[in-house]
Amino acid sequence: MTDYSQLDYSRWTFLQQLFRGFVTVVMRVLARVQVEGQERIPKQGAFILAPNHLHVLDVPVLLMFVHRRTVPFAADKWVGHLFGWILTTFGNAIFVARGTPDRRALSRALTVLKAGGVLALAPEGTRSRDGGLGEGHTGLAYLATRAPAAILPVVAYGQERCFDYWRRLRRVPVCVRFGEIIELPPGRWSVDDLEKQTEQIMLSLAELLPVEYRGIYAEKNT
């Protein structure tokens, strides 16, 4: 079992660098990726990468631009599968039980952040079924206020259409957009306050997305 308090979050391991390099080369061959706001990625200090979640390719796409070692949150359904092995071997993933408060996963996440690491956590908690943003959960805001850590909203879209393009031997167009850093005051927040902040985080993601990807936040964002 990974001891998250002992990891060096200042750099990728050699094995992780090789994997990240391989993923970057493959994605550049298979996709035309446009990126905006990459300069907003903090060069030091703890932060939470807060992406939308459309496709299994979300992680490879983001790996192209986030140069700091990043620990992803992942559903525990992947434990024992090839994808779970990849997440563990190359990302030291934290697996979380969905649908219930997973205190062990939250504790591990806080350990990463308090050590100055980067955590990748989709506030929706699951992959979108229709391409639009779903309801955000308060876990991200909780971690940001308790660690404390900054929040970096980021969206990626287009990768969900990859197979349609690849069948025609074409590179899929993908857009990645990093938003403005969000700083929440540290401390113990009430559930109501966490829900309000989660709403603001989701609206910040919606602002980065075309209207057709905003889901339940489309009208709230206007």
C-alpha positions in Angstrom: 0.0 0.0 0.0 1.3 3.5 -0.9 2.5 5.7 1.9 1.4 9.1 0.6 3.4 10.9 3.3 6.7 9.6 1.9 6.3 10.4 -1.8 8.3 13.1 -3.5 5.7 15.4 -5.1 8.3 17.8 -6.6 8.9 15.5 -9.6 7.7 12.5 -11.4 9.6 9.2 -10.9 11.6 8.0 -13.9 9.0 5.3 -14.7 6.3 7.9 -14.5 8.3 10.3 -16.8 8.6 7.5 -19.4 4.9 6.8 -19.2 4.0 10.4 -19.4 6.3 10.9 -22.4 4.8 7.9 -24.2 1.3 9.1 -23.6 2.2 12.6 -24.9 3.7 11.2 -28.1 0.7 8.9 -28.7 -1.8 11.7 -28.0 0.0 14.1 -30.4 -0.2 11.5 -33.1 -3.9 10.7 -32.5 -5.3 14.1 -31.6 -5.0 17.8 -32.5 -4.9 19.3 -29.0 -5.4 23.1 -28.5 -4.6 24.4 -25.0 -5.5 27.7 -23.3 -4.4 29.0 -19.9 -1.5 26.6 -19.3 0.4 29.4 -17.6 -2.1 29.3 -14.8 -0.8 26.0 -13.5 1.0 26.6 -10.2 4.7 25.8 -10.3 4.8 25.0 -6.6 2.5 24.4 -3.6 -0.5 22.1 -3.2 -3.4 22.4 -5.5 -6.4 20.4 -6.7 -6.9 19.9 -10.4 -10.7 20.0 -10.9 -11.6 18.7 -14.4 -14.9 17.8 -16.0 -15.1 14.1 -16.8 -16.1 12.9 -20.2 -14.0 10.0 -21.2 -11.2 7.6 -20.3 -8.9 9.8 -22.3 -9.4 12.7 -20.0 -6.3 11.7 -17.9 -3.9 11.2 -20.9 -5.0 14.5 -22.4 -4.3 16.4 -19.1 -1.0 14.6 -18.6 0.3 16.4 -21.7 0.2 19.8 -19.9 0.4 19.2 -16.2 4.1 18.8 -15.7 4.0 18.3 -11.9 3.5 14.9 -10.4 -0.2 14.4 -10.0 -2.2 11.9 -7.9 -5.6 11.1 -9.4 -8.8 10.1 -7.6 -10.4 7.0 -9.2 -13.5 4.8 -8.6 -12.7 1.6 -6.7 -14.4 -0.3 -9.5 -11.1 -0.2 -11.3 -9.2 -2.1 -8.6 -8.1 -5.4 -10.1 -8.4 -4.2 -13.7 -5.7 -3.2 -16.1 -6.8 0.5 -16.0 -6.6 0.4 -12.2 -3.1 -1.1 -12.4 -2.0 1.7 -14.7 -3.4 4.3 -12.4 -1.7 2.8 -9.4 1.7 2.1 -11.1 2.1 5.4 -12.9 0.0 7.7 -10.8 -0.2 6.3 -7.2 -4.0 6.7 -7.6 -6.3 7.0 -4.6 -9.3 4.7 -5.1 -12.6 5.9 -3.6 -15.8 4.1 -2.9 -18.6 6.0 -4.7 -21.9 6.8 -3.1 -20.6 6.9 0.5 -18.2 9.2 2.4 -14.8 7.4 2.1 -12.9 8.6 5.0 -9.8 6.6 4.2 -9.6 8.1 0.7 -10.2 11.6 2.1 -7.4 11.1 4.6 -5.0 10.0 1.9 -5.9 13.0 -0.2 -5.3 15.3 2.7 -1.9 13.7 3.1 -1.0 14.4 -0.5 -2.1 18.0 -0.3 -0.4 18.7 3.1 2.8 17.4 1.6 2.5 20.0 -1.2 1.3 17.6 -3.9 -1.2 17.9 -6.7 -4.5 16.0 -6.6 -6.7 15.4 -9.6 -10.4 15.1 -8.6 -13.4 15.5 -10.8 -16.0 17.3 -8.7 -18.8 15.4 -10.5 -17.5 12.2 -9.0 -18.3 10.1 -12.1 -18.1 10.3 -15.9 -20.8 12.2 -17.7 -23.4 10.0 -19.5 -24.6 12.7 -21.9 -21.5 14.9 -22.3 -22.9 17.7 -20.0 -21.8 18.7 -16.5 -23.5 16.8 -13.8 -24.1 17.9 -10.2 -20.9 18.6 -8.3 -20.1 16.9 -4.9 -18.7 18.7 -1.9 -15.6 16.5 -1.4 -13.4 18.8 -3.5 -14.4 21.9 -1.5 -13.9 20.0 1.7 -10.4 19.0 0.8 -9.5 22.5 -0.4 -10.6 24.1 2.9 -9.1 21.5 5.2 -5.7 21.0 3.5 -5.7 24.0 2.6 -5.1 23.9 -1.2 -5.9 26.0 -4.2 -8.3 24.8 -6.9 -7.5 24.9 -10.6 -10.6 24.4 -12.8 -9.8 22.7 -16.1 -11.9 21.3 -18.9 -11.2 19.0 -21.8 -13.6 18.3 -24.6 -13.6 16.6 -28.0 -11.8 13.4 -26.8 -15.2 11.7 -26.3 -15.5 11.6 -30.1 -12.2 9.9 -30.6 -13.4 6.7 -32.1 -15.6 8.4 -34.7 -12.5 10.2 -36.0 -10.1 7.3 -35.6 -12.4 5.0 -37.7 -11.9 7.5 -40.5 -8.1 7.6 -39.8 -8.4 11.2 -38.7 -6.9 13.0 -35.7 -9.6 14.0 -33.2 -9.7 17.7 -32.3 -9.5 18.3 -28.5 -9.6 21.5 -26.6 -8.1 21.9 -23.1 -8.8 25.1 -21.1 -7.4 26.0 -17.7 -9.4 28.5 -15.6 -8.5 31.0 -12.9 -7.2 29.6 -9.6 -9.8 29.5 -6.8 -8.7 30.1 -3.2 -11.1 29.1 -0.5 -10.5 30.3 3.1 -9.2 27.4 5.2 -11.2 26.0 8.1 -14.1 23.8 9.0 -17.1 24.7 6.9 -20.8 23.8 7.3 -22.4 21.5 4.7 -24.4 24.4 3.4 -21.3 26.5 2.8 -19.5 23.6 1.1 -22.5 23.2 -1.2 -22.5 26.9 -2.1 -18.7 26.8 -2.9 -19.2 23.6 -4.9 -21.8 25.4 -7.0 -19.3 28.2 -7.7 -16.6 25.7 -8.7 -19.1 24.0 -11.1 -20.0 27.4 -12.6 -16.4 28.1 -13.1 -16.1 24.9 -15.1 -19.2 25.8 -17.1 -17.7 29.1 -18.0 -14.8 27.3 -19.7 -17.1 25.0 -21.7 -19.2 25.5 -24.8 -22.9 25.7 -24.0 -23.6 22.1 -25.2 -21.2 20.8 -22.6 -22.5 22.8 -19.6 -25.3 20.3 -18.7 -27.3 21.3 -15.7 -25.3 24.4 -15.2 -26.1 25.9 -18.7 -29.0 28.0 -17.5 -27.3 28.9 -14.1 -24.3 30.2 -16.1 -26.3 32.7 -18.2 
